[in-house]
Amino acid sequence: QVQLVQSVGEVKKPGASVTVSCEASGFNFSNFGISWVRQAPGEGLEWMGWISPNNGHTVYAQKFKGRVTMTTDTSTNTAYMEVRSLRSADTAMYYCARDNWESGDFDFWGQGTLVTVSS
Amino acid sequence: DIVMTQSPHSLAVSLGERATINCKSSQRISYSSTNRNYLTWYQQRPGQPPKVLIYWASTRQSGVPDRFRGSGSGTNFTLTISSLQAEDVAVYYCQQYHTTPYTFGQGTKLEIK
């Protein structure tokens, strides 16, 4: 069955960086995109960007360009997202999701990784 | 960016009654080449990641009960739950998949009256 398993939560200080991982199984990793979505406490969903594991092509939301890097490792079917220069407003649950361009949706989601930014 | 506007922000409905959630996009989210509207509805229960209910505005995801129905085209879309069950308490989001950045509505919180 399709699964996306994310890394455990982290606590970081302002100005630090964090990398969240997302290990995929149960499907051909190269045939789908991976999108990253975050959700601040009590807030809605915010799309951060997308990566194609097939060729490494990325598309980032404008507000995250220059501060976020998405990568994949096809040998381990794992996607990574690094967020740099963390601030308190980055405190959120971060989700990876399988981006299914055939159905035009995010059809499977990871369990989420809580990143807390606090001094 | 395409702005997705949901209404209402919250909704309380009695068990067995109908619930209706609306979503409006700031521009058309269909492609004439496919005749599809790239609008997805998600359900997010407390403490859980979102789950796809409806894609292409009206196609139910496998395993989703048929009391969930999506409709609409162009810029106006609706999610209808025909007979509310207790397990439907959740926040519902619409999302457009037409153009990056893929944007979500602000969410509609559905509760039992």
Chai-1 contact restraints between the chains, C-beta under 6 A:
chainA,res_idxA,chainB,res_idxB,connection_type,confidence,min_distance_angstrom,max_distance_angstrom,comment,restraint_id
A,G44,B,F104,contact,1.0,0.0,6.0,A-B,restraint_1
A,G44,B,Q106,contact,1.0,0.0,6.0,A-B,restraint_2
A,G44,B,G107,contact,1.0,0.0,6.0,A-B,restraint_3
A,L45,B,Y93,contact,1.0,0.0,6.0,A-B,restraint_4
A,L45,B,F104,contact,1.0,0.0,6.0,A-B,restraint_5
A,W47,B,P101,contact,1.0,0.0,6.0,A-B,restraint_6
A,W47,B,Y102,contact,1.0,0.0,6.0,A-B,restraint_7
A,V59,B,T100,contact,1.0,0.0,6.0,A-B,restraint_8
A,A61,B,P101,contact,1.0,0.0,6.0,A-B,restraint_9
A,Y95,B,P49,contact,1.0,0.0,6.0,A-B,restraint_10
A,S103,B,Y55,contact,1.0,0.0,6.0,A-B,restraint_11
A,G104,B,Y38,contact,1.0,0.0,6.0,A-B,restraint_12
A,G104,B,Y55,contact,1.0,0.0,6.0,A-B,restraint_13
A,G104,B,Y97,contact,1.0,0.0,6.0,A-B,restraint_14
A,D105,B,T40,contact,1.0,0.0,6.0,A-B,restraint_15
A,D105,B,V52,contact,1.0,0.0,6.0,A-B,restraint_16
A,D105,B,Y55,contact,1.0,0.0,6.0,A-B,restraint_17
A,D107,B,V52,contact,1.0,0.0,6.0,A-B,restraint_18
A,W109,B,P49,contact,1.0,0.0,6.0,A-B,restraint_19
A,G112,B,P49,contact,1.0,0.0,6.0,A-B,restraint_20
